[in-house]
Amino acid sequence: MKKVLFISGCFGDTQRYRVFNQMEQLEYLEINVIERYFADYDIISALDQGIDIVIMHRVPYTLGIEYLIESANKKNVPVIFDVDDLVFEKEYAKYSDGINYLEEEERNLYFEGIERYKKTISRCDGAIVTTEFLAETISKYNDNVYINRNAISLELEDICETLRKVPSDNNERVRIGYFSGSKTHNKDFLEVKDGLLKILKTYSNTDLVIGGLLDLSKEFNAFKDRITRLPLVGWRELPKSIHSIDINLAPLEKNNPFCRAKSELKYFEAGILGIPTVASKIDAFEYAIEDGRNGFLANNSSEWFDKLEQLVTQAELRLEMGRNAYEHVKSNYTVQSRADHYNHVLSQIVEKKNTKRLNSKVKLIVNFLIPQPFIGSGGHTTILRMARYLCENGNEVNIYVQNGENFDARNEKVISDFIDNNFFVTGAKYYKEDAKFKDSDVFIATSWPTAYMANSITNSKSKFYFIQDYEPFFYPMSSEYKLAENSYRLNLKGITIGKWLTKKVKNGFGMDCDYIDFSTDNRIYLRNEPKVAGGKTKIIFYARNTTPRRGVELGLQALELVEKRFKGNVEIVLFGGDKNLKANFTHTNLGVLNTGELADLYKNADLALVVSLTNASLLPLELMASRCAVIDIDEATIEGVVRNEFNGLLAQADPLDIANKISMLVENVELRNRLQQNSYEFTKDLTWDTSGQQFERIIISKTLFSENSQRIRELKDSSNEKIVSPMPPLTYGISYGSVVRIKEDNFSRVDIYFGNYNRINHGNLIFHLKKHPSSINDIYTVKIDLKKIMDNSWNSFEFDPIINSKNQDYYFYIESDANEANAVTVYTNEQGSNIYVNHHKNQGSLCFITYCTTYGHFIYNTITDRETGENNSLINEEGEINDIALILKQKIANAGANNYAVRELQNKVNDLEIKLIKITDSAPIVLYKKFKKIFARKWIKKIIRR
C-alpha cells in the first residue's frame, strides 16, 4: 500500500480524529495520503494519482459518491467507510440527546442524513469503526468490519508534553473537571450528579470546573463559589483547561445505545496529561480503563462517590493513577503506537469483501444541441465520439440537430441515417432542433449559435458548452464575431478540447472551464512498423481552402519554394479541399478523402504540413500515429500537441520559415526518423475512450458535486525543533529571524519556541513576514501580548494563507517593545547558520515550525498542466504586475553604479512582489473573487479586512 485517499463527509472534531489523525498514522509509516471533501468537484480526478485505498469518513450518499465508488471499482481500488458515531441507524436516533436541540427542519435533515450514510455504507467494500458496539451495529449493512480506535495527533501530544513540564499548583484544593463541550451531554452528566454533589458537600477543599455549555441543576447553586465555568474552546486550548484540574470526569448515560457507541477519547485526552479519570462503566471505558489502576469505573451514584472520594483524599493515588494513565495512553493512543495496527487493519480489510454490498449505477440524461453535420467534419466526429462514450457507459443521450443545407434535418430518420452512414453508430437518439427538449441532467451546446439556445433552457440541472475552436476567429470583425465572443460570457460551463482553448476563454472571459485531451483513433491510424527512407520524399499538405484559418496560402507559397529546391526529389500531395485548387508547382490533389483513404495516405507519407492558426485540429495526432513527421505553426494554439524538435517541427507563420523547416526534414533523414519514432511513442497509447472519460468526469463532477466547497487542515511543513540554548533577552532594538523554504502551498503559520524567565511580562511581541531579509515591506505582521507567552513553550503566529508558497523562500523575524525586565527569549540550536540577529546572518538556527493550510480544491482562473503538474495562474493582475516587475529589474541591471537609483528601483520591485503575493495568493482574496456572486460583498470584505 503506497497511497490512500481520505474523503471527509463532515468537519469538526470527528474529521480531526478519523481523517487527519489517521492520516498521520499512515504518514508515520511513510505511506502517502491525500484528503478531499466529498463535495469537491475535482474529487474523481484524485483517483488518477495511484490510489490504493479510498477511505470515506461519514460521507453521505449522493449520485456523485455513487459515481466515485463506481470509478474506484473499475480501477480495483477498494472503498472503505469510516465512522466513529452511531449516525447510521434510525432506530437508535431517539437515544441521541442532540436531536432535542434541533429545529424541525434540521431534525428532518438529520434523519435524511442517517439514510444517506446507511446507503453509502452498503455500497462500500468494508467499514472501519472505533468500538465493538459500532462494529456489531454496522455489520447489518456491511459485514467486512474492523476496529481502529481513536487516538491523539502528534501536535496534540506535543502540546500536552509541553504542559506536563509546567508545575501544577501545589495548593490543598482538589479540582474536579468535566469538559462537556456542547449541551448534548446534559443527560450524561446526570450519571455523576448525585455522587458529585455529595463530594462537594463532604469535602470543602474540592472545586468543580465545567468546560463548555453544560446546564447545571439548582442543587449546584449551593456551591457556586467553588464552581468555575470555562468557555467552549478549540482543541489546541482544551489541554490547558484539562491540565488545570486534578480529577477528570467522563460520565455516559447507561442503557443508551448511542453512548455505548462512543469512544474513550475523554479518557485519553486527560491521560496524556497525567490526569486520572473516573468514567461510566460502559463499553469503550471498560476497554480502556483497568479499574483502580489507570482510572476508575463507576456504575451508580454510590460508586461515583466512592471512587471520587478515594482520589480526593489520596493525593498519592491521584498521582500514581495519573502516571499509569499517561503510560497507557502513550503505549496505546498515540500516532506511533497506533500506526502499525492501522496499517494491519487496512491490509486485512482489502483482502475480504462486504457480502451485503448493494450495487447500482449512475445514469445521466444528456442532451446535445449540434449544428447540422457534413461529411468529413472533424468537429462533429469529436462530438459524436463523446456521445458514443456516454452511451456505452450507461447514460441516456439525446442529440438535437439544427436544420441546414446538407440534408433535411426536420426528419429524424434522415438525421439518424446520415450520421450512422457517414460517421458511426453512437447509440444516441436523434431529434430535430424544434422538438421539445427532454428534461435532462446535462445540456451541452456545441457552437456559438447553440450556446444561446442552451443558455435559455430551464429544464436541465446543468448546462455546458463544448468548445472545439475559438469561433470569433472564424469571422472578420463583425456582428458574428461579437456574438461568438459573447457566447463565452453566458452562464454555461465550458469544456474545450486542448488546454490552449481553456486558457483562452477562462482568462479572457472568466468562464468556468476545463479541457479534454486531443486523441486519435489508433485502430485506424496507428502504424507500428518504422518507415524506410528511399526514393522521393513524400510531402502531404492539408489544403482545406474553404477554411481560412487553415492558412492554405501560406502552405502553398512554402511548398512552391520547396519544389524549386528539390525539383524531382519530392512528391507533393494536397488533400482535404477543392480538387481544382490552383498551385504553382507540380503536385497531386486528392481532394476530400474518407477515413480509410486518409489512413493510407498518412501511413505512406514521409512528412506533412499542417497549418493550425486557431485551435489545433485532430490531424497532427493522426499523422503522428501514422509515423508521419509533422510541421505546424509555432503558436500557443498547438500547446500539448506538437513539441518542437521532439514530435514535430514548429515554424513561424511565414512561407520562407515553413519552407526551411520542410527542407530540414527532406535533407536530414536522421532527424525525420527520430521525429517519426517520437511521434509514434507519443500517440500509441492515446484513445478516444480516455478523452471520453475526461469528458464524462467533467460533466459529472460539475453536475453532481459542488465546486464551491472548502475545508481547512493545517499541515506541518518544515521544522527545526531541537531545543538547545536561549538567546539573550529580546528587548527593544533587537530582532531574531530566519529564512525558511516552504515545501507546500498555503503557508499560514509559524510556531517559535519561547522562554519567559518564569514571570509575567508586559509589552508586545511583533512577528514580521517578508519575502527576503532585504525586503522593505512586510507581507504580514502579527502582534501578540507578552503576557500570553508561556515559559518554555511553542507560540503560534498565524496569517492568511499564501497560496503559491510551494518551494518559495520567506524571511520572518520577531522583535519586542519591552525592556529587559519584561523581555522574553527565543531558543536556538547548532544546526547550520540560519539565525538572523538584527537581519544579519549568524551561526546557529532559530527553533521554529512552519505550517501550511490545505483548502478544498476550488480554482479561480487556474488550470492544471497535465504534463508538468503545475498550476498556471491566469489572473490578469498577476501578469500585469509581473510585467512591471520585469521591466524594473531590467532597469536595475542597467543602473550600474548609481546606488541610489538601484535602491529606489529595488524597493519598487519589492513593493510589487508584496502586492503580487497579497493580491493573487491571499486565500481570502481568492475566496472573494470566487464567491462574490454568491455571498454579499460587504460580508466577504469584512472577512478580508480581518
ZIHU-V828875 format. One line per field, one symbol per residue. ss: DSSP state (@ for helix, = for strand, . for the rest). phi: phi as a letter, one per 20 degrees, with the letter a starting at -180 (. if undefined). burial: 1 if it has 24 or more other C-alpha atoms within 12 Angstrom, else 0. A space follows every 50 residues. Layout:
# ZIHU-V828875
ss=???
phi=???
burial=???
This chain:
# ZIHU-V828875
ss=..======....@@@@@@@@@@@@@@@@...======......@@@@@@. ..=====.....@@@@@@@@@@@@...=====.......@@@@@@.@@@@ @..@@@@@@@@@@@@@@@@@@....====..@@@@@@@......===... ...@@@@@@@@@@@.........========.@@@@@@@@@@@@@@@@@@ @@...=======.....@@@@@@@@@====....@@@@@@@@@...==== ......@@@@....@@@@@@@....=====..@@@@@@..=...====.. @@@@@@@@@@@@@.@@@@@@@@@@@@@@@@@@..@@@@@@@@@@@@@@@. ..............======.......@@@@@@@@@@@@@@@...===== =..........@@@@@@@@@@@......====.......======..@@@ @@@@@@...========...@@@@....@@@@@@@@@@@...=====.@@ @@@@@@@@@...====.....@@@@...........======.....@@@ .@@@@@@@@@@@@@@....======............==.....@@@@@@ @@@...===.........@@@@@@@...=====..@@@.....=...=== =...@@@@@@@@@@@@@.@@@@@@@@@@@@@@@....@@@@@@@@@@@@@ @@@@........========....==...=....========....==== =====........=======.........======@@@....======== ==.....=========...@@@.======...=.===..===.===.=== ====.......===......===..@@@@@@@@@@@@@@@@@@@....@@ @@@@@@@@@@@@@@@@@@@@@=@@@@@@@@@.....@@@@@@@@@.
phi=.dbcdededbdnfffffedffffffffgemefccccefeffdfffffeem febdddeleffbfffgfffgffffeldfddecbcbedccffeffeeffff defgfffffffffgfffgffgfdefabccdcfffffffffdbeddcdcff beefffffgffffffefefeeeedddccdeneffdgfffffegfffgfff ffdfedcddddodfeeffgfffdffdddddffcfffeggffffeddcddc ecffldgfffefeefffffeffemdfddcfebhffffedegnddrcdcdb fffgffffffffecfffgfffffffgffffeccdgfeegfffffgfffff edcefdfdcbcfcddddddcfffcfnffffgfgfffffffffdneeccdd dffaefaeeedfffgfffffedcafdneedcffeffffgbecccecbfff fffffefcdcfbccceddbefgffcfgaffgfffffffefeceecddnfg ffgfefffcmffbbcdefbbeffdefdeefedfrmfeeddcfdeffdgfe lffgfffffffffffcgndcddcebncffefebebfaddemfdegfffff fffdeebcdcddedfgefggfffffeldfddcefcffegndddgmdcrdd cffbgffffffffgffedffffffffffffffdfdfbffffffgffffff gedddeeefbbcbedfebbbefecbeeggedgndccbbeceeecfmgbac dcedcdllbedcpcdddcdcfbgefedffbccdcfffeeeflbecdcdbg gefeegmdecccbcbbdeeffcedcddcbefmccdddlmdfcfncfebcd ccdedfefcdlcceffedmeedfdfggffffffffffffffgfeflefgf fffffffffggffffffffedfggffffffdfeedfffffffffff
burial=10111111111011111111111111101011111111111111111110 11111111111111111111111000111111111111100110111010 00000000011011111111111111111111111111101111111111 11111110111111000000000111111110111111111110111111 00100111111101110001001001111100001101111111111111 11110111111111111111111111111111111111111111111111 10111111111110101110111111111101111111111110110011 00010010000111111111111101111111111111111010111111 11100010100100110110001001111111100011011111111111 11111010011111111111110100000000111111111111111111 11111110111111111111110111100110000011111111100011 11111111111110010001111111100000101111111110100110 11111111111111111111111111111111111111111111111111 11111011111111110000111111111111110111101111111111 11111111111111111111101001101110011111111111111111 11111110001011111111111011111101111100111111111111 11111100011111111100011111111000011110100001111111 11111111111111000000011110010011001001100100000000 0000110111111111111111111111111000000000000000
